[in-house]
Amino acid sequence: QQNLEARIRNVRFLGELTKFRLAPPIAALRSLKVLLDDFSHHSVDAAAALVECCGSFLYRNPATSQRMKSLVEVMMRLKNAKNLDPAHDALVENAYYSCIPPQAPA
C-alpha cells in the first residue's frame, strides 16, 4: 500500500512538472509507455494518475498530441483486453475522459 501511494505521488509530481514545463513532455510520455508495458495492479493506478494529471495538457500540446492520443488509445485497448476489476476499470475510464472529453451532442 505504501509503495502504491509513493508511486502515485511521484507520477503526479512528474505530471505537474510537465504541465509547468519544468520537465520535458517526453519524460511523461516515456513514463506512461513504461506503465502501459506492464499494465497490471499498481501500474494501472499510476498510469491513470499520470493521464489525469497531465493528459489533457499533452493531448492539447501540438508537439505531443499525436503520441498522447496513441498512448491513450493503447490504454483503452489494454483495458478492454484485460479483465480488470471494476475499480481499475473506472480509474482508466475516468482518466481517458479527463484527457479526451466526450463530444457533446449537437
PAZAPA-4460 file (N, C-alpha, C; in steps of 0.05 Angstrom, whole numbers, plus 32768, in hexadecimal, padded with zeros to 4 digits):
% residues 106
    n_x    n_y    n_z   ca_x   ca_y   ca_z    c_x    c_y    c_z   seq   type   mol
   8010   7FE8   8000   8000   8000   8000   8011   8019   8000     1      Q     A
   8026   8019   8010   8038   8031   8011   8046   8034   7FF6     2      Q     A
   804D   801E   7FE9   805B   801F   7FD0   8048   802C   7FBB     3      N     A
   802F   8024   7FBB   801C   802F   7FA8   8018   804D   7FAC     4      L     A
   8016   8056   7FC5   8012   8072   7FCB   802B   8082   7FC2     5      E     A
   8042   8077   7FC6   805B   8085   7FBE   805C   8087   7F9F     6      A     A
   8055   8071   7F92   8055   8072   7F74   8042   8087   7F69     7      R     A
   802A   8087   7F75   8016   809B   7F6B   8020   80B7   7F71     8      I     A
   802B   80BB   7F88   8035   80D6   7F8F   804B   80DE   7F7C     9      R     A
   805D   80CC   7F75   8073   80D3   7F63   8069   80D8   7F47    10      N     A
   8055   80C8   7F3E   804A   80CC   7F23   803C   80E7   7F21    11      V     A
   802D   80ED   7F36   801F   8107   7F36   8033   811F   7F36    12      R     A
   8048   811B   7F45   805D   8130   7F46   8069   8133   7F2A    13      F     A
   806F   811D   7F1C   8079   811F   7F01   8065   812C   7EEF    14      L     A
   804C   8126   7EF2   8037   8133   7EE2   8035   8151   7EE6    15      G     A
   8038   8159   7F00   8038   8176   7F06   8050   8184   7EFA    16      E     A
   8068   8177   7EFC   8080   8182   7EF1   807D   8186   7ED3    17      L     A
   8070   8172   7EC6   806C   8173   7EA9   8059   818A   7EA2    18      T     A
   8043   818D   7EB1   8030   81A2   7EAB   803C   81BE   7EAE    19      K     A
   804E   81C1   7EC1   805B   81DB   7EC5   8074   81DE   7EB5    20      F     A
   8079   81CB   7EA3   8090   81CB   7E90   80AB   81CB   7E9F    21      R     A
   80AC   81BF   7EB6   80C5   81BC   7EC4   80D2   81A1   7EBD    22      L     A
   80C2   818E   7EB4   80CC   8174   7EAA   80C4   8172   7E8D    23      A     A
   80D4   8166   7E7C   80CC   8164   7E60   80B5   8151   7E5D    24      P     A
   80A3   8157   7E4A   808C   8146   7E46   8093   8129   7E40    25      P     A
   80AA   8124   7E34   80B2   8109   7E2D   80B6   80F8   7E46    26      I     A
   80BC   8105   7E5D   80C0   80F6   7E76   80A5   80EA   7E7E    27      A     A
   808F   80F9   7E7D   8075   80EF   7E84   806C   80D9   7E70    28      A     A
   8071   80DE   7E56   8069   80CB   7E42   8078   80B0   7E45    29      L     A
   8091   80B2   7E4A   80A1   8099   7E4E   8097   808A   7E67    30      R     A
   8092   8099   7E7C   8088   808C   7E95   806D   807F   7E90    31      S     A
   805C   808C   7E81   8042   807F   7E7A   8046   8066   7E6A    32      L     A
   8058   8067   7E57   805E   8050   7E46   8068   8039   7E57    33      K     A
   807A   803E   7E6A   8084   8029   7E7C   806D   801E   7E8D    34      V     A
   805C   802F   7E97   8046   8025   7EA7   8032   8015   7E96    35      L     A
   802F   801C   7E7D   801D   800C   7E6C   8029   7FF2   7E64    36      L     A
   8044   7FF0   7E63   8051   7FD7   7E5D   804C   7FC2   7E72    37      D     A
   8049   7FCB   7E8B   8043   7FBA   7EA2   8029   7FC2   7EAD    38      D     A
   8013   7FBD   7E9F   7FF8   7FC7   7EA6   7FEA   7FB4   7EB9    39      F     A
   7FF3   7FB4   7ED3   7FE6   7FA4   7EE7   7FE8   7FB1   7F02    40      S     A
   7FD4   7FAD   7F13   7FD3   7FB6   7F2F   7FDC   7FD3   7F32    41      H     A
   7FF4   7FD7   7F3E   7FFD   7FF2   7F45   8003   8002   7F2C    42      H     A
   800A   7FF6   7F16   8010   8005   7EFE   7FF6   8011   7EF2    43      S     A
   7FE0   8004   7EF6   7FC6   800F   7EEC   7FC0   8028   7EFC    44      V     A
   7FC3   8027   7F16   7FBE   803F   7F27   7FD1   8056   7F1F    45      D     A
   7FEA   8050   7F1B   7FFE   8065   7F15   7FF9   8071   7EF9    46      A     A
   7FF3   8060   7EE6   7FED   806A   7ECB   7FD4   807C   7ECB    47      A     A
   7FC0   8073   7ED9   7FA7   8084   7EDB   7FAD   809E   7EE8    48      A     A
   7FBD   809E   7EFD   7FC4   80B7   7F0B   7FD4   80CA   7EF9    49      A     A
   7FE6   80BF   7EE9   7FF6   80CF   7ED7   7FE5   80DC   7EC1    50      L     A
   7FD3   80CC   7EB6   7FC1   80D6   7EA1   7FAE   80EB   7EAC    51      V     A
   7FA4   80E6   7EC4   7F92   80FA   7ED0   7FA1   8114   7ED6    52      E     A
   7FBA   8112   7EDE   7FCA   812A   7EE6   7FD2   813B   7ECE    53      C     A
   7FDF   812F   7EBB   7FE9   813F   7EA5   7FE0   8136   7E89    54      C     A
   7FCD   8124   7E88   7FC4   8119   7E6F   7FB8   812D   7E5C    55      G     A
   7FA7   813F   7E67   7F9A   8153   7E56   7FAE   8167   7E4C    56      S     A
   7FC2   816E   7E5D   7FD7   8180   7E54   7FE7   8174   7E3C    57      F     A
   7FEF   815A   7E3F   7FFE   814D   7E2A   7FED   8149   7E11    58      L     A
   7FD3   8144   7E15   7FC1   813F   7DFE   7FBD   8159   7DEE    59      Y     A
   7FBC   8170   7DFC   7FB7   8189   7DEF   7FD1   8197   7DE5    60      R     A
   7FE8   818D   7DED   8001   8198   7DE4   8007   818D   7DC8    61      N     A
   800A   819F   7DB4   800E   8195   7D99   8026   8182   7D95    62      P     A
   803B   8186   7DA5   8053   8176   7DA2   804F   815A   7DAC    63      A     A
   803C   8155   7DBF   8039   813B   7DCB   801D   812F   7DC7    64      T     A
   800D   813D   7DB9   7FF1   8135   7DB6   7FEE   8119   7DA9    65      S     A
   7FFC   8114   7D94   7FF9   80FB   7D85   8002   80E3   7D96    66      Q     A
   8019   80E7   7DA4   8024   80D1   7DB4   8012   80CC   7DCC    67      R     A
   8007   80E1   7DD9   7FF6   80DE   7DF0   7FDC   80D0   7DE7    68      M     A
   7FD1   80D7   7DD0   7FB9   80CB   7DC7   7FBD   80AD   7DC3    69      K     A
   7FD4   80A5   7DB7   7FD9   8089   7DB3   7FDD   807A   7DCD    70      S     A
   7FEA   8086   7DE1   7FEE   8079   7DFA   7FD4   8076   7E09    71      L     A
   7FC2   8089   7E08   7FA9   8087   7E15   7F98   8072   7E08    72      V     A
   7F99   8070   7DED   7F8B   805B   7DDF   7F95   803F   7DE7    73      E     A
   7FB0   803D   7DEA   7FBB   8023   7DF3   7FB1   801D   7E0F    74      V     A
   7FB0   8031   7E20   7FA6   802C   7E3B   7F89   8021   7E3B    75      M     A
   7F78   802D   7E2A   7F5D   8023   7E28   7F5B   8007   7E1C    76      M     A
   7F6C   8001   7E09   7F6D   7FE6   7DFD   7F76   7FD2   7E12    77      R     A
   7F8A   7FD9   7E22   7F93   7FC7   7E38   7F7D   7FC3   7E4C    78      L     A
   7F6E   7FD8   7E52   7F58   7FD6   7E66   7F43   7FC2   7E5C    79      K     A
   7F3D   7FC4   7E42   7F29   7FB2   7E37   7F34   7F95   7E34    80      N     A
   7F4E   7F92   7E2F   7F5A   7F78   7E2B   7F5E   7F69   7E45    81      A     A
   7F65   7F77   7E5A   7F6A   7F6A   7E74   7F51   7F6C   7E85    82      K     A
   7F4E   7F58   7E96   7F37   7F58   7EA8   7F3F   7F67   7EC2    83      N     A
   7F3B   7F81   7EC2   7F41   7F91   7ED9   7F29   7F91   7EEC    84      L     A
   7F2F   7F95   7F06   7F19   7F96   7F19   7F0A   7FB1   7F14    85      D     A
   7EF2   7FB3   7F1E   7EE1   7FCB   7F18   7EEE   7FE5   7F21    86      P     A
   7EFE   7FE4   7F37   7F0B   7FFD   7F40   7F1F   8007   7F2C    87      A     A
   7F30   7FF5   7F23   7F44   7FFC   7F0F   7F37   8004   7EF4    88      H     A
   7F21   7FF6   7EED   7F13   7FFD   7ED5   7F08   801A   7ED6    89      D     A
   7EFD   8021   7EED   7EF3   803C   7EF1   7F0A   8051   7EF1    90      A     A
   7F21   804A   7EFD   7F38   805C   7EFC   7F41   8062   7EE0    91      L     A
   7F43   804D   7ED0   7F4C   8051   7EB4   7F38   8061   7EA4    92      V     A
   7F1E   805B   7EA8   7F09   806A   7E9A   7F0A   8088   7EA1    93      E     A
   7F0D   808E   7EBB   7F0E   80AA   7EC4   7F26   80B8   7EB9    94      N     A
   7F3D   80AA   7EB9   7F55   80B6   7EAE   7F52   80BC   7E91    95      A     A
   7F46   80AA   7E82   7F42   80AE   7E65   7F31   80C6   7E60    96      Y     A
   7F1A   80C7   7E6F   7F08   80DD   7E6A   7F11   80F8   7E75    97      Y     A
   7F24   80F7   7E88   7F2F   8111   7E91   7F44   811B   7E7D    98      S     A
   7F4F   8109   7E6E   7F63   8111   7E5A   7F54   8119   7E40    99      C     A
   7F42   8108   7E37   7F34   810C   7E1E   7F16   810D   7E25   100      I     A
   7F0A   8124   7E2A   7EEE   8125   7E31   7EDC   811B   7E1B   101      P     A
   7EC6   810F   7E21   7EB4   8106   7E0C   7EA8   811D   7DFD   102      P     A
   7EA1   8119   7DE4   7E96   812E   7DD4   7E79   8132   7DDD   103      Q     A
   7E71   814B   7DE1   7E56   8152   7DE9   7E44   814F   7DD1   104      A     A
   7E2C   8144   7DD5   7E19   8142   7DBE   7E11   815E   7DB5   105      P     A
   7E0D   8160   7D9B   7E07   817A   7D8F   7DEA   8182   7D94   106      A     A
***
